[in-house]
């Protein structure tokens, strides 16, 4: 899997989750937990960068 493909998949999944949370009026309730996915994406990004660096 190429790095660009992985980036597109992650962006699509994040957008899908935000749209679903908005549709079910859960976005305001989940706002206090927004740093958890940001940290997860940060660490996933580090792993992907190491993998595709070669």
C-alpha positions in Angstrom: 0.0 0.0 0.0 1.4 3.4 -0.9 1.6 6.2 1.5 -0.8 8.4 -0.5 -3.4 5.7 -0.6 -3.1 5.2 3.2 -3.5 8.9 3.7 -6.6 9.1 1.6 -8.2 6.1 3.4 -7.5 7.7 6.9 -9.0 11.1 5.8 -12.0 9.3 4.4 -12.6 7.4 7.6 -12.2 10.4 9.8 -14.7 12.4 7.6 -17.1 9.5 7.7 -17.0 9.3 11.5 -17.5 13.0 11.9 -20.5 13.0 9.5 -22.0 10.0 11.4 -21.5 11.7 14.8 -23.1 14.9 13.4 -26.1 13.0 12.0 -26.8 11.4 15.3 -26.3 14.6 17.3 -23.4 13.1 19.2 -20.8 15.5 18.0 -21.3 17.9 20.9 -21.1 15.1 23.4 -18.0 13.7 21.9 -16.2 17.0 21.7 -14.4 16.4 25.0 -12.8 13.2 23.6 -11.5 14.8 20.3 -7.8 14.5 21.4 -7.9 10.7 21.6 -8.3 10.2 17.8 -5.7 13.0 17.1 -3.2 11.2 19.3 -4.1 7.9 17.6 -3.5 9.4 14.2 -0.3 10.9 15.3 1.1 7.5 16.4 -0.3 5.8 13.3 1.4 8.4 11.2 4.8 7.8 12.9 4.5 4.1 12.2 3.5 4.6 8.6 6.4 7.1 8.1 8.9 4.6 9.3 7.4 1.9 7.1 7.3 3.9 3.9 10.6 5.7 4.5 12.7 3.0 2.6 
